[in-house]
Each structure stands twice: as structure tokens, then as C-alpha cells.
Amino acid sequence: MSLLAEILSYNEKFVEQELFLTYTKPEKTRDLNVVVVTCMDDRLVELAHKALNLTSGEAKIIKNAGALISHPFGSVMRSLIVAVYELKADEIIIMGHKDCGMSKVNTEKMIHSMLDRGINRKDLDLIQYTGIDFERWLRGFSDVFQSVKHDVNLVKNHPLLPSDVPVHGLVIDPETGALDLVVDGYQNVKG
């Protein structure tokens, strides 16, 4: 049985047995109005919610590789702006994690892997020709604390984000859930 077939088979039982009720928003949750940008690392799926004392429905969660905001007008920043203006988020948390795979990304090795898996070298060259710094676009970071601090500054100083929105920076330990405070967003709120 393929992975997709297995997923769909399980999902039928999941719906029939109403197992979804465990994960839907309870009637009496806190209205926290917070959005969290964090890594897609599977160790954080449940741990991040528990470590932040969040339950289902209490926060908007944006996940990507390394919790990186790679462009001030990219999809992560767009999601943050939508969260603030349309979904009434009034605080933002950027949360990286220790032992993140993005701190170990070797762009040269990844490019070789792409070529080995059939990506055409001409396509890679075309991407570079269009102005995309391919290696920079794929690159991670060497220090998660500096990465979080950088992204907090990018978000906090974004021209489309209101100055009264606190932008916090945290680093979580994926083994214990312990949080390190990198930036206390309340200290930099303007207005």
C-alpha cells in the first residue's frame, strides 16, 4: 500500500470515529491573537505548542525550513501581515530551535544532489541568470540565535507592520522544550 493510500484509509476512520474532535478548537480557548513562525522540524509538531502553553486554535503557526524569513516581501512576511490585519494577531513570535538542520545545510552538496536526481544544469544556470543567488537562497545559518535576532529585526522594521506589534524572538530546545529568550518584543514596541 502506498503512503497516500495508507493516509486516505486512515482518514476515513479518523472522520468516522470523530477523532478530529480532539484537534478542533475548543469552545473556551484563550483569545491570544498571536502568530508564531517556527521550523518545520517534526520534533516541534506537538512540543512547540506544549512548550509555549498553547492549545489547538490559540495561535496561527507558520512553519518552514529553519523558521527563516528569507525575503521581506516573501510568503512568510505576507502571512504575518495577513495575520496582523485580517486575523487580528497582535503579537508575533519568531522561534528557531537548537540542532536545526538549516545550520548544517551545504548548498554545494544540495546542488550536486539536485543534479544527481535529474535536475538539468541549464535550469540551474537559468535561475542564476534571472538574478536569483541560488546558493544564498538555499543557505541556512551558522548561529540560530543570530538568525532569530535577524528575522525579528526584519519583521519589526518592516514598513507594512504597525509599530505597536511586539515581535519576540525565542529559541527552543527540541529535546526538552526549554525556551531561550533572544528578543523581548515588548521592549521595542513603538507607540
Backbone as JSON Lines, residues from 0, in Angstrom:
{"i":0,"aa":"M","n":[0.85,-1.18,0.0],"ca":[0.0,0.0,0.0],"c":[0.89,1.23,0.0]}
{"i":1,"aa":"S","n":[0.58,2.2,-0.87],"ca":[1.35,3.42,-0.94],"c":[1.07,4.29,0.28]}
{"i":2,"aa":"L","n":[1.96,5.25,0.53],"ca":[1.78,6.17,1.65],"c":[0.46,6.93,1.51]}
{"i":3,"aa":"L","n":[0.15,7.41,0.31],"ca":[-1.09,8.16,0.11],"c":[-2.31,7.29,0.38]}
{"i":4,"aa":"A","n":[-2.3,6.06,-0.09],"ca":[-3.42,5.15,0.15],"c":[-3.58,4.88,1.64]}
{"i":5,"aa":"E","n":[-2.46,4.72,2.33],"ca":[-2.49,4.5,3.78],"c":[-3.09,5.71,4.5]}
{"i":6,"aa":"I","n":[-2.69,6.9,4.08],"ca":[-3.21,8.14,4.69],"c":[-4.71,8.24,4.48]}
{"i":7,"aa":"L","n":[-5.16,8.03,3.25],"ca":[-6.59,8.16,2.94],"c":[-7.42,7.1,3.66]}
{"i":8,"aa":"S","n":[-6.89,5.89,3.79],"ca":[-7.6,4.83,4.5],"c":[-7.75,5.2,5.98]}
{"i":9,"aa":"Y","n":[-6.67,5.67,6.58],"ca":[-6.73,6.09,7.98],"c":[-7.7,7.25,8.16]}
{"i":10,"aa":"N","n":[-7.67,8.18,7.21],"ca":[-8.52,9.37,7.32],"c":[-10.0,9.02,7.35]}
{"i":11,"aa":"E","n":[-10.39,8.02,6.62],"ca":[-11.79,7.59,6.65],"c":[-12.19,7.2,8.08]}
{"i":12,"aa":"K","n":[-11.34,6.42,8.74],"ca":[-11.62,6.01,10.12],"c":[-11.56,7.21,11.07]}
{"i":13,"aa":"F","n":[-10.6,8.1,10.82],"ca":[-10.42,9.31,11.63],"c":[-11.72,10.13,11.66]}
{"i":14,"aa":"V","n":[-12.33,10.3,10.49],"ca":[-13.56,11.07,10.38],"c":[-14.75,10.29,10.95]}
{"i":15,"aa":"E","n":[-14.86,9.02,10.57],"ca":[-15.98,8.19,11.05],"c":[-16.02,8.12,12.57]}
{"i":16,"aa":"Q","n":[-14.86,7.98,13.2],"ca":[-14.8,7.84,14.65],"c":[-14.73,9.2,15.36]}
{"i":17,"aa":"E","n":[-14.85,10.27,14.6],"ca":[-14.82,11.65,15.11],"c":[-13.58,11.95,15.96]}
{"i":18,"aa":"L","n":[-12.45,11.38,15.56],"ca":[-11.2,11.64,16.26],"c":[-10.75,13.09,16.1]}
{"i":19,"aa":"F","n":[-11.28,13.76,15.09],"ca":[-10.95,15.16,14.84],"c":[-11.35,16.07,16.0]}
{"i":20,"aa":"L","n":[-12.31,15.65,16.8],"ca":[-12.79,16.49,17.9],"c":[-11.68,16.84,18.89]}
{"i":21,"aa":"T","n":[-10.69,15.98,18.99],"ca":[-9.54,16.24,19.87],"c":[-8.72,17.43,19.38]}
{"i":22,"aa":"Y","n":[-8.77,17.68,18.07],"ca":[-7.88,18.68,17.48],"c":[-8.57,19.96,17.05]}
{"i":23,"aa":"T","n":[-9.87,20.01,17.09],"ca":[-10.56,21.23,16.69],"c":[-10.58,22.21,17.86]}
{"i":24,"aa":"K","n":[-10.82,23.44,17.55],"ca":[-10.78,24.5,18.56],"c":[-11.85,24.28,19.62]}
{"i":25,"aa":"P","n":[-11.44,24.13,20.88],"ca":[-12.43,24.01,21.95],"c":[-13.24,25.3,22.08]}
{"i":26,"aa":"E","n":[-14.4,25.19,22.69],"ca":[-15.27,26.37,22.82],"c":[-14.64,27.48,23.66]}
{"i":27,"aa":"K","n":[-13.94,27.13,24.72],"ca":[-13.42,28.15,25.63],"c":[-11.89,28.17,25.59]}
{"i":28,"aa":"T","n":[-11.32,28.67,24.52],"ca":[-9.87,28.87,24.48],"c":[-9.58,30.33,24.74]}
{"i":29,"aa":"R","n":[-8.36,30.57,25.13],"ca":[-7.93,31.96,25.29],"c":[-7.83,32.59,23.92]}
{"i":30,"aa":"D","n":[-8.16,33.82,23.8],"ca":[-8.04,34.53,22.53],"c":[-6.71,35.27,22.54]}
{"i":31,"aa":"L","n":[-5.65,34.54,22.18],"ca":[-4.31,35.09,22.34],"c":[-3.88,36.02,21.22]}
{"i":32,"aa":"N","n":[-4.43,35.85,20.03],"ca":[-4.08,36.71,18.9],"c":[-2.57,36.77,18.66]}
{"i":33,"aa":"V","n":[-1.95,35.61,18.61],"ca":[-0.51,35.52,18.39],"c":[-0.25,34.68,17.15]}
{"i":34,"aa":"V","n":[0.82,35.04,16.45],"ca":[1.26,34.24,15.3],"c":[2.71,33.83,15.57]}
{"i":35,"aa":"V","n":[3.0,32.56,15.31],"ca":[4.32,32.0,15.59],"c":[4.95,31.54,14.28]}
{"i":36,"aa":"V","n":[6.18,32.0,14.02],"ca":[6.96,31.49,12.9],"c":[7.97,30.53,13.5]}
{"i":37,"aa":"T","n":[7.92,29.27,13.08],"ca":[8.84,28.28,13.62],"c":[9.28,27.32,12.52]}
{"i":38,"aa":"C","n":[10.14,26.43,12.88],"ca":[10.72,25.48,11.92],"c":[9.76,24.32,11.65]}
{"i":39,"aa":"M","n":[9.91,23.72,10.5],"ca":[9.08,22.57,10.12],"c":[9.59,21.27,10.71]}
{"i":40,"aa":"D","n":[10.64,21.31,11.52],"ca":[11.2,20.11,12.15],"c":[10.09,19.32,12.84]}
{"i":41,"aa":"D","n":[10.01,18.04,12.54],"ca":[8.92,17.22,13.09],"c":[8.98,17.07,14.61]}
{"i":42,"aa":"R","n":[10.11,17.34,15.22],"ca":[10.2,17.27,16.68],"c":[9.37,18.37,17.34]}
{"i":43,"aa":"L","n":[9.05,19.42,16.58],"ca":[8.33,20.56,17.13],"c":[6.82,20.5,16.94]}
{"i":44,"aa":"V","n":[6.33,19.49,16.23],"ca":[4.91,19.44,15.91],"c":[4.05,19.59,17.16]}
{"i":45,"aa":"E","n":[4.27,18.78,18.16],"ca":[3.5,18.91,19.4],"c":[4.27,19.65,20.48]}
{"i":46,"aa":"L","n":[5.59,19.48,20.49],"ca":[6.42,20.09,21.53],"c":[6.3,21.61,21.56]}
{"i":47,"aa":"A","n":[6.29,22.25,20.39],"ca":[6.24,23.7,20.36],"c":[4.97,24.22,21.01]}
{"i":48,"aa":"H","n":[3.84,23.61,20.7],"ca":[2.57,24.04,21.33],"c":[2.64,23.88,22.84]}
{"i":49,"aa":"K","n":[3.1,22.73,23.3],"ca":[3.15,22.45,24.74],"c":[4.13,23.38,25.45]}
{"i":50,"aa":"A","n":[5.3,23.58,24.86],"ca":[6.32,24.43,25.49],"c":[5.87,25.89,25.59]}
{"i":51,"aa":"L","n":[5.04,26.33,24.63],"ca":[4.52,27.7,24.64],"c":[3.19,27.81,25.38]}
{"i":52,"aa":"N","n":[2.7,26.7,25.93],"ca":[1.42,26.65,26.64],"c":[0.27,27.05,25.71]}
{"i":53,"aa":"L","n":[0.29,26.52,24.5],"ca":[-0.76,26.79,23.52],"c":[-1.56,25.52,23.26]}
{"i":54,"aa":"T","n":[-2.84,25.68,23.04],"ca":[-3.67,24.57,22.62],"c":[-4.15,24.85,21.2]}
{"i":55,"aa":"S","n":[-4.77,23.87,20.6],"ca":[-5.25,24.0,19.23],"c":[-6.17,25.21,19.12]}
{"i":56,"aa":"G","n":[-5.9,26.05,18.14],"ca":[-6.75,27.21,17.9],"c":[-6.33,28.48,18.61]}
{"i":57,"aa":"E","n":[-5.28,28.42,19.42],"ca":[-4.89,29.62,20.17],"c":[-3.84,30.47,19.45]}
{"i":58,"aa":"A","n":[-3.24,29.95,18.39],"ca":[-2.21,30.71,17.68],"c":[-2.21,30.32,16.22]}
{"i":59,"aa":"K","n":[-1.8,31.27,15.39],"ca":[-1.54,30.97,13.98],"c":[-0.09,30.5,13.92]}
{"i":60,"aa":"I","n":[0.17,29.41,13.22],"ca":[1.51,28.85,13.14],"c":[1.97,28.85,11.69]}
{"i":61,"aa":"I","n":[3.14,29.44,11.44],"ca":[3.77,29.44,10.13],"c":[5.05,28.62,10.28]}
{"i":62,"aa":"K","n":[5.16,27.55,9.48],"ca":[6.34,26.68,9.58],"c":[7.07,26.63,8.25]}
{"i":63,"aa":"N","n":[8.39,26.7,8.33],"ca":[9.22,26.49,7.16],"c":[10.6,26.01,7.6]}
{"i":64,"aa":"A","n":[11.46,25.74,6.67],"ca":[12.8,25.25,6.99],"c":[13.58,26.32,7.75]}
{"i":65,"aa":"G","n":[13.88,26.07,9.01],"ca":[14.7,26.97,9.81],"c":[14.01,28.16,10.41]}
{"i":66,"aa":"A","n":[12.7,28.28,10.24],"ca":[11.96,29.46,10.71],"c":[12.56,30.73,10.11]}
{"i":67,"aa":"L","n":[13.02,30.61,8.87],"ca":[13.71,31.71,8.21],"c":[12.76,32.6,7.43]}
{"i":68,"aa":"I","n":[12.99,33.89,7.53],"ca":[12.27,34.85,6.71],"c":[13.29,35.32,5.67]}
{"i":69,"aa":"S","n":[13.23,34.71,4.5],"ca":[14.29,34.91,3.51],"c":[14.1,36.15,2.64]}
{"i":70,"aa":"H","n":[12.91,36.72,2.65],"ca":[12.68,37.9,1.83],"c":[11.64,38.79,2.5]}
{"i":71,"aa":"P","n":[11.88,40.09,2.56],"ca":[10.92,40.98,3.23],"c":[9.55,41.06,2.56]}
{"i":72,"aa":"F","n":[9.46,40.58,1.33],"ca":[8.16,40.55,0.65],"c":[7.85,39.14,0.15]}
{"i":73,"aa":"G","n":[8.37,38.14,0.85],"ca":[8.1,36.75,0.52],"c":[6.86,36.24,1.23]}
{"i":74,"aa":"S","n":[6.61,34.96,1.1],"ca":[5.35,34.38,1.6],"c":[5.24,34.39,3.13]}
{"i":75,"aa":"V","n":[6.35,34.26,3.85],"ca":[6.27,34.29,5.31],"c":[5.87,35.68,5.78]}
{"i":76,"aa":"M","n":[6.5,36.7,5.23],"ca":[6.15,38.07,5.63],"c":[4.73,38.41,5.22]}
{"i":77,"aa":"R","n":[4.31,37.95,4.05],"ca":[2.92,38.16,3.62],"c":[1.96,37.52,4.61]}
{"i":78,"aa":"S","n":[2.28,36.3,5.06],"ca":[1.43,35.61,6.03],"c":[1.37,36.37,7.35]}
{"i":79,"aa":"L","n":[2.49,36.94,7.78],"ca":[2.49,37.73,9.02],"c":[1.62,38.97,8.87]}
{"i":80,"aa":"I","n":[1.71,39.63,7.74],"ca":[0.9,40.83,7.51],"c":[-0.59,40.48,7.46]}
{"i":81,"aa":"V","n":[-0.92,39.38,6.8],"ca":[-2.32,38.92,6.78],"c":[-2.78,38.58,8.19]}
{"i":82,"aa":"A","n":[-1.92,37.91,8.97],"ca":[-2.28,37.55,10.35],"c":[-2.58,38.79,11.18]}
{"i":83,"aa":"V","n":[-1.79,39.83,11.01],"ca":[-1.99,41.06,11.79],"c":[-3.24,41.81,11.35]}
{"i":84,"aa":"Y","n":[-3.41,42.02,10.06],"ca":[-4.51,42.86,9.59],"c":[-5.84,42.14,9.41]}
{"i":85,"aa":"E","n":[-5.79,40.88,9.01],"ca":[-7.03,40.16,8.73],"c":[-7.44,39.19,9.84]}
{"i":86,"aa":"L","n":[-6.46,38.61,10.52],"ca":[-6.75,37.62,11.55],"c":[-6.57,38.17,12.96]}
{"i":87,"aa":"K","n":[-6.29,39.46,13.05],"ca":[-6.22,40.21,14.31],"c":[-5.12,39.76,15.26]}
{"i":88,"aa":"A","n":[-4.02,39.24,14.71],"ca":[-2.87,38.91,15.55],"c":[-2.27,40.21,16.06]}
{"i":89,"aa":"D","n":[-1.96,40.25,17.35],"ca":[-1.36,41.46,17.89],"c":[0.01,41.22,18.51]}
{"i":90,"aa":"E","n":[0.53,40.0,18.38],"ca":[1.9,39.7,18.78],"c":[2.47,38.66,17.84]}
{"i":91,"aa":"I","n":[3.79,38.72,17.63],"ca":[4.48,37.79,16.75],"c":[5.63,37.16,17.52]}
{"i":92,"aa":"I","n":[5.79,35.85,17.34],"ca":[6.92,35.13,17.91],"c":[7.7,34.47,16.77]}
{"i":93,"aa":"I","n":[9.0,34.76,16.7],"ca":[9.89,34.06,15.78],"c":[10.64,33.06,16.65]}
{"i":94,"aa":"M","n":[10.47,31.76,16.36],"ca":[11.06,30.73,17.23],"c":[11.88,29.73,16.42]}
{"i":95,"aa":"G","n":[13.19,29.87,16.52],"ca":[14.1,28.89,15.95],"c":[14.32,27.78,16.95]}
{"i":96,"aa":"H","n":[15.16,26.82,16.59],"ca":[15.46,25.75,17.56],"c":[16.9,25.3,17.47]}
{"i":97,"aa":"K","n":[17.39,24.8,18.58],"ca":[18.74,24.26,18.64],"c":[18.79,23.0,17.77]}
{"i":98,"aa":"D","n":[19.98,22.68,17.3],"ca":[20.19,21.48,16.48],"c":[19.33,21.5,15.22]}
{"i":99,"aa":"C","n":[19.21,22.66,14.6],"ca":[18.39,22.8,13.4],"c":[19.17,22.35,12.17]}
{"i":100,"aa":"G","n":[18.51,21.6,11.32],"ca":[19.14,21.13,10.09],"c":[19.6,22.26,9.18]}
{"i":101,"aa":"M","n":[18.95,23.41,9.25],"ca":[19.34,24.53,8.4],"c":[20.7,25.11,8.8]}
{"i":102,"aa":"S","n":[21.18,24.76,9.99],"ca":[22.52,25.22,10.37],"c":[23.6,24.33,9.75]}
{"i":103,"aa":"K","n":[23.17,23.23,9.14],"ca":[24.11,22.28,8.56],"c":[23.98,22.18,7.04]}
{"i":104,"aa":"V","n":[23.15,23.02,6.44],"ca":[22.91,22.94,5.0],"c":[24.2,23.28,4.25]}
{"i":105,"aa":"N","n":[24.54,22.4,3.34],"ca":[25.68,22.6,2.46],"c":[25.1,22.81,1.06]}
{"i":106,"aa":"T","n":[25.06,24.06,0.61],"ca":[24.39,24.36,-0.65],"c":[25.07,23.68,-1.83]}
{"i":107,"aa":"E","n":[26.37,23.6,-1.81],"ca":[27.09,22.94,-2.91],"c":[26.69,21.47,-2.98]}
{"i":108,"aa":"K","n":[26.63,20.81,-1.84],"ca":[26.23,19.4,-1.8],"c":[24.77,19.24,-2.27]}
{"i":109,"aa":"M","n":[23.9,20.16,-1.87],"ca":[22.5,20.09,-2.27],"c":[22.36,20.25,-3.78]}
{"i":110,"aa":"I","n":[23.13,21.16,-4.35],"ca":[23.09,21.36,-5.8],"c":[23.55,20.09,-6.51]}
{"i":111,"aa":"H","n":[24.6,19.45,-6.0],"ca":[25.05,18.17,-6.58],"c":[23.97,17.11,-6.46]}
{"i":112,"aa":"S","n":[23.25,17.09,-5.34],"ca":[22.15,16.14,-5.17],"c":[21.05,16.39,-6.2]}
{"i":113,"aa":"M","n":[20.78,17.67,-6.46],"ca":[19.77,18.02,-7.47],"c":[20.18,17.47,-8.83]}
{"i":114,"aa":"L","n":[21.44,17.71,-9.19],"ca":[21.95,17.24,-10.48],"c":[21.89,15.71,-10.55]}
{"i":115,"aa":"D","n":[22.25,15.04,-9.44],"ca":[22.2,13.58,-9.39],"c":[20.79,13.04,-9.56]}
{"i":116,"aa":"R","n":[19.79,13.83,-9.14],"ca":[18.4,13.38,-9.22],"c":[17.7,13.85,-10.5]}
{"i":117,"aa":"G","n":[18.46,14.41,-11.42],"ca":[17.9,14.7,-12.73],"c":[17.6,16.15,-13.04]}
{"i":118,"aa":"I","n":[17.88,17.05,-12.12],"ca":[17.67,18.47,-12.42],"c":[18.73,18.88,-13.44]}
{"i":119,"aa":"N","n":[18.3,19.6,-14.45],"ca":[19.17,19.99,-15.55],"c":[20.06,21.16,-15.13]}
{"i":120,"aa":"R","n":[21.35,21.07,-15.42],"ca":[22.3,22.13,-15.09],"c":[21.89,23.45,-15.76]}
{"i":121,"aa":"K","n":[21.35,23.35,-16.98],"ca":[20.91,24.56,-17.7],"c":[19.8,25.28,-16.92]}
{"i":122,"aa":"D","n":[18.92,24.51,-16.26],"ca":[17.86,25.13,-15.46],"c":[18.44,25.85,-14.25]}
{"i":123,"aa":"L","n":[19.45,25.26,-13.63],"ca":[20.11,25.92,-12.5],"c":[20.79,27.2,-12.97]}
{"i":124,"aa":"D","n":[21.44,27.13,-14.12],"ca":[22.09,28.32,-14.67],"c":[21.07,29.41,-15.01]}
{"i":125,"aa":"L","n":[19.91,29.0,-15.55],"ca":[18.86,29.95,-15.88],"c":[18.35,30.66,-14.63]}
{"i":126,"aa":"I","n":[18.19,29.91,-13.56],"ca":[17.76,30.52,-12.29],"c":[18.76,31.57,-11.85]}
{"i":127,"aa":"Q","n":[20.03,31.25,-11.93],"ca":[21.07,32.22,-11.54],"c":[21.03,33.43,-12.48]}
{"i":128,"aa":"Y","n":[20.8,33.18,-13.77],"ca":[20.77,34.26,-14.76],"c":[19.64,35.24,-14.49]}
{"i":129,"aa":"T","n":[18.52,34.75,-13.93],"ca":[17.37,35.64,-13.67],"c":[17.59,36.51,-12.43]}
{"i":130,"aa":"G","n":[18.74,36.39,-11.8],"ca":[19.04,37.25,-10.66],"c":[18.91,36.58,-9.31]}
{"i":131,"aa":"I","n":[18.52,35.32,-9.28],"ca":[18.42,34.6,-8.01],"c":[19.8,34.11,-7.62]}
{"i":132,"aa":"D","n":[20.27,34.52,-6.47],"ca":[21.52,33.99,-5.92],"c":[21.17,32.63,-5.31]}
{"i":133,"aa":"F","n":[21.28,31.6,-6.13],"ca":[20.8,30.27,-5.79],"c":[21.42,29.75,-4.5]}
{"i":134,"aa":"E","n":[22.72,29.91,-4.36],"ca":[23.39,29.41,-3.16],"c":[22.94,30.18,-1.92]}
{"i":135,"aa":"R","n":[22.76,31.47,-2.04],"ca":[22.28,32.27,-0.91],"c":[20.83,31.9,-0.56]}
{"i":136,"aa":"W","n":[20.01,31.66,-1.59],"ca":[18.61,31.3,-1.39],"c":[18.48,29.97,-0.65]}
{"i":137,"aa":"L","n":[19.36,29.03,-0.9],"ca":[19.32,27.73,-0.24],"c":[20.02,27.71,1.12]}
{"i":138,"aa":"R","n":[20.88,28.68,1.35],"ca":[21.72,28.69,2.55],"c":[20.89,28.82,3.83]}
{"i":139,"aa":"G","n":[21.37,28.17,4.87],"ca":[20.74,28.28,6.18],"c":[21.43,29.35,7.01]}
{"i":140,"aa":"F","n":[21.9,28.95,8.18],"ca":[22.56,29.88,9.09],"c":[23.59,29.12,9.91]}
{"i":141,"aa":"S","n":[24.5,29.85,10.53],"ca":[25.5,29.2,11.37],"c":[25.17,29.33,12.86]}
{"i":142,"aa":"D","n":[24.35,30.33,13.21],"ca":[24.01,30.57,14.62],"c":[22.51,30.85,14.72]}
{"i":143,"aa":"V","n":[21.77,29.94,15.33],"ca":[20.31,30.08,15.4],"c":[19.89,31.34,16.17]}
{"i":144,"aa":"F","n":[20.65,31.72,17.18],"ca":[20.32,32.92,17.95],"c":[20.44,34.17,17.09]}
{"i":145,"aa":"Q","n":[21.51,34.25,16.28],"ca":[21.68,35.38,15.37],"c":[20.62,35.37,14.28]}
{"i":146,"aa":"S","n":[20.26,34.18,13.81],"ca":[19.23,34.06,12.79],"c":[17.89,34.58,13.3]}
{"i":147,"aa":"V","n":[17.51,34.19,14.52],"ca":[16.26,34.66,15.11],"c":[16.31,36.17,15.3]}
{"i":148,"aa":"K","n":[17.41,36.67,15.8],"ca":[17.56,38.12,16.01],"c":[17.43,38.87,14.69]}
{"i":149,"aa":"H","n":[18.04,38.35,13.64],"ca":[17.95,38.96,12.31],"c":[16.5,39.01,11.84]}
{"i":150,"aa":"D","n":[15.79,37.89,11.97],"ca":[14.4,37.84,11.49],"c":[13.48,38.72,12.33]}
{"i":151,"aa":"V","n":[13.71,38.79,13.63],"ca":[12.92,39.7,14.47],"c":[13.13,41.14,13.98]}
{"i":152,"aa":"N","n":[14.36,41.53,13.72],"ca":[14.64,42.89,13.24],"c":[13.99,43.15,11.89]}
{"i":153,"aa":"L","n":[14.04,42.15,10.99],"ca":[13.42,42.31,9.68],"c":[11.91,42.54,9.83]}
{"i":154,"aa":"V","n":[11.27,41.74,10.66],"ca":[9.82,41.87,10.86],"c":[9.49,43.18,11.58]}
{"i":155,"aa":"K","n":[10.2,43.46,12.65],"ca":[9.91,44.65,13.46],"c":[10.05,45.93,12.64]}
{"i":156,"aa":"N","n":[10.99,45.95,11.71],"ca":[11.24,47.16,10.93],"c":[10.58,47.14,9.56]}
{"i":157,"aa":"H","n":[9.67,46.19,9.35],"ca":[9.01,46.11,8.05],"c":[8.09,47.31,7.87]}
{"i":158,"aa":"P","n":[8.1,47.95,6.7],"ca":[7.31,49.16,6.51],"c":[5.8,48.94,6.56]}
{"i":159,"aa":"L","n":[5.33,47.71,6.41],"ca":[3.89,47.45,6.43],"c":[3.39,46.89,7.75]}
{"i":160,"aa":"L","n":[4.27,46.74,8.72],"ca":[3.87,46.22,10.02],"c":[3.7,47.38,11.01]}
{"i":161,"aa":"P","n":[2.57,47.43,11.71],"ca":[2.37,48.51,12.68],"c":[3.43,48.46,13.79]}
{"i":162,"aa":"S","n":[3.83,49.62,14.25],"ca":[4.9,49.71,15.24],"c":[4.48,49.24,16.63]}
{"i":163,"aa":"D","n":[3.17,49.04,16.86],"ca":[2.72,48.62,18.18],"c":[2.63,47.09,18.34]}
{"i":164,"aa":"V","n":[3.1,46.34,17.34],"ca":[3.06,44.88,17.41],"c":[4.39,44.37,17.98]}
{"i":165,"aa":"P","n":[4.37,43.76,19.16],"ca":[5.61,43.19,19.7],"c":[6.05,41.99,18.86]}
{"i":166,"aa":"V","n":[7.34,41.94,18.57],"ca":[7.92,40.82,17.83],"c":[8.98,40.2,18.74]}
{"i":167,"aa":"H","n":[8.67,39.01,19.23],"ca":[9.53,38.3,20.18],"c":[10.42,37.31,19.44]}
{"i":168,"aa":"G","n":[11.58,37.03,20.0],"ca":[12.47,36.02,19.46],"c":[12.79,34.97,20.51]}
{"i":169,"aa":"L","n":[12.57,33.71,20.16],"ca":[12.84,32.6,21.07],"c":[13.63,31.51,20.34]}
{"i":170,"aa":"V","n":[14.36,30.72,21.11],"ca":[14.99,29.5,20.6],"c":[14.57,28.38,21.53]}
{"i":171,"aa":"I","n":[14.01,27.31,20.94],"ca":[13.54,26.17,21.72],"c":[14.52,25.02,21.59]}
{"i":172,"aa":"D","n":[14.69,24.28,22.67],"ca":[15.49,23.06,22.64],"c":[14.55,21.92,22.25]}
{"i":173,"aa":"P","n":[14.77,21.26,21.11],"ca":[13.84,20.23,20.65],"c":[13.88,18.94,21.48]}
{"i":174,"aa":"E","n":[14.81,18.85,22.4],"ca":[14.89,17.68,23.27],"c":[14.1,17.88,24.57]}
{"i":175,"aa":"T","n":[14.1,19.13,25.08],"ca":[13.48,19.37,26.39],"c":[12.3,20.35,26.34]}
{"i":176,"aa":"G","n":[12.22,21.15,25.28],"ca":[11.18,22.18,25.21],"c":[11.59,23.47,25.9]}
{"i":177,"aa":"A","n":[12.79,23.51,26.49],"ca":[13.25,24.72,27.17],"c":[13.39,25.86,26.17]}
{"i":178,"aa":"L","n":[12.95,27.04,26.59],"ca":[13.0,28.23,25.73],"c":[14.09,29.18,26.18]}
{"i":179,"aa":"D","n":[14.85,29.71,25.22],"ca":[15.8,30.79,25.46],"c":[15.21,32.06,24.86]}
{"i":180,"aa":"L","n":[15.16,33.12,25.65],"ca":[14.68,34.4,25.15],"c":[15.81,35.09,24.39]}
{"i":181,"aa":"V","n":[15.54,35.42,23.15],"ca":[16.52,36.12,22.32],"c":[16.15,37.6,22.25]}
{"i":182,"aa":"V","n":[14.86,37.89,22.02],"ca":[14.38,39.27,21.96],"c":[13.04,39.36,22.67]}
{"i":183,"aa":"D","n":[12.96,40.27,23.63],"ca":[11.7,40.57,24.3],"c":[11.03,41.69,23.49]}
{"i":184,"aa":"G","n":[10.04,41.34,22.71],"ca":[9.38,42.29,21.82],"c":[8.71,43.45,22.5]}
{"i":185,"aa":"Y","n":[8.38,43.31,23.79],"ca":[7.73,44.41,24.5],"c":[8.68,45.58,24.68]}
{"i":186,"aa":"Q","n":[9.99,45.3,24.7],"ca":[10.96,46.36,24.91],"c":[11.14,47.27,23.7]}
{"i":187,"aa":"N","n":[10.69,46.81,22.53],"ca":[10.9,47.6,21.32],"c":[9.6,48.08,20.68]}
{"i":188,"aa":"V","n":[8.5,48.01,21.41],"ca":[7.22,48.45,20.86],"c":[7.21,49.97,20.8]}
{"i":189,"aa":"K","n":[6.82,50.45,19.64],"ca":[6.73,51.91,19.44],"c":[5.27,52.3,19.52]}
{"i":190,"aa":"G","n":[5.0,53.4,20.15],"ca":[3.62,53.91,20.19],"c":[2.83,53.5,21.34]}
